[in-house]
Amino acid sequence: MKTRIEKDSMGQLEVPAQALYGAQTQRAINNFPISGQRLPAAFIRSLLLAKAAAAKANVRLKQIPPDMGQAIVTSVDTLLEGDFMVHFPIDIYQTGSGTSTNMNANEVLATLATKLYGEPVSPNDHVNYGQSSNDMIPGTIHISAAVQLHKELLPALTHLAKVIRKKARAVDRYVKTGRTHLMDAMPVRMSQSLEGWAVQVEQNIQMLKAQQPLLQTLAQGGTAVGTGINAHPKFAAEFARQISTLTGVRFTPAENFFAHISSQDIAVALSGQLKTTAVTFMKIANDLRWMNSGPLAGLGEIELEALQPGSSIMPGKVNPVIPEATAMVAAQVIGNDAAITVGGQAGNFELNVMLPMIAHNLLGSIQLLANVSRLLADKSIATFKVNEARLQEALDKNPILVTALNPVVGYLKAADIAKQAYKEKRPVIDVADENTDLGQAQLRKLLDPKKLTEGGL
């Protein structure tokens, strides 16, 4: 491979001849051959937009020449129109401030901007003017997470909630055996089960929206340690205005730069809510799997859409693949949260030093949940069929229906009827008819499963 010689403050280094990056990026490539994983495209895209916003802000504040600033902005636009990730090869597990990734962006943009500007554009003195990795990387965590939350996850969750509500209306006439402790309980309408899921999802939407105001505050302007050294006093406000225009999401400067640079409490809080969303998804996925189980030896209450063969050895077997994938996503998001929680504890004095890992896991959780939300909605919930005969068979034999007789015959008498019905495997209405003087007509009224789903006395 052909190389060229690049120079930084530590000396000379060979870099691939065609690479847009320079010596500092190459040092990071050499130093961190750890996972082979790079920071997410959503993060790099936001980082590039942040560089464009910084250039625009510095031009307005007369800190860099207008033509130079435009060259940097045009370079960002050019990168984002193509496969920009080929220029960002650095491993996630690098210097904890993300300095390597910040300099990667600075070097790539300096190379491109120099060609446009016609004079040298410095990665440090110009592209990085008024910035530090220590405010740029925390700021980009907020920018990328806020954009992905606003444009990807919240719309996906809203779609899921709407699909669940629509399906609930479609299956409202079906009554099924309720279950507590996985054991038979009082009947519920299938719509009531689904409406419970919908409310869970909607609660997560509300709690995620509550995270947005703080997430949309930025560290930019704090530079190295939070004091704002080497940045124009109005840089923070102007940067926030520019990045808001570029992303379509409203950002503001942090109330206190020291908190935003030295800690990642806001990212930890968002991750905690993503974990809660994952727990909701696990619940829904497991309910679907249980209701679909069988179809002969399980509950067999519903039939999920058949999407692919379920076994390499058992012909005809079909598995609940979307709920299973959903459960795995939930497990991964919960794991990501554990790592982010540990990462949040790495705020030592004036800087958190696990920023790239936090960025990777936070954006990974958002993208996983957004993607699986739509699959769960469109390929499981919207398309499952109800096995009405199986529901009715279980209801007819459910001795727990006798609970409705408690106010009439008392708990102990009702318990005796339930035990006898279970032991003799007979409908509870027949056993109750033999053991009370209520009569079939009154018992049918008292034990009507649909009426029992309406509550009350």
Secondary structure, DSSP 8 states (H G I E B T S, - for coil): --EEEEEETTEEEEEETT-S--HHHHHHHHH--SSS-B--HHHHHHHHHHHHHHHHHHHHTTSS-HHHHHHHHHHHHHHHTS-GGGG---BSSS-TT-HHHHHHHHHHHHHHHHHHHSS---IIIIITTT--HHHHHHHHHHHHHHHHIIIIIHHHHHHHHHHHHHHHHHTTT-EEEEEETTEEEEEEEHHHHHHHHHHHHHHHHHHHHHHHHHHTEE-TT-TTTSS-TTS-TTHHHHHHHHHHHHHSS--EE-S-HHHHHH--HHHHHHHHHHHHHHHHHHHHHHHHHHHH--SSSS---EE----SB--SSSTT-B--HHHHHHHHHHHHHHHHHHHHHHHHTTEETTEES-HHHHHHHHHHHHHHHHHHHHHHIIIIITT-EE-HHHHHHHHHT-GGGGGGGHHHH-HHHHHHHHHHHHHHT--HHHHHHHHSSSHHHHHHHHT-HHHHTT---
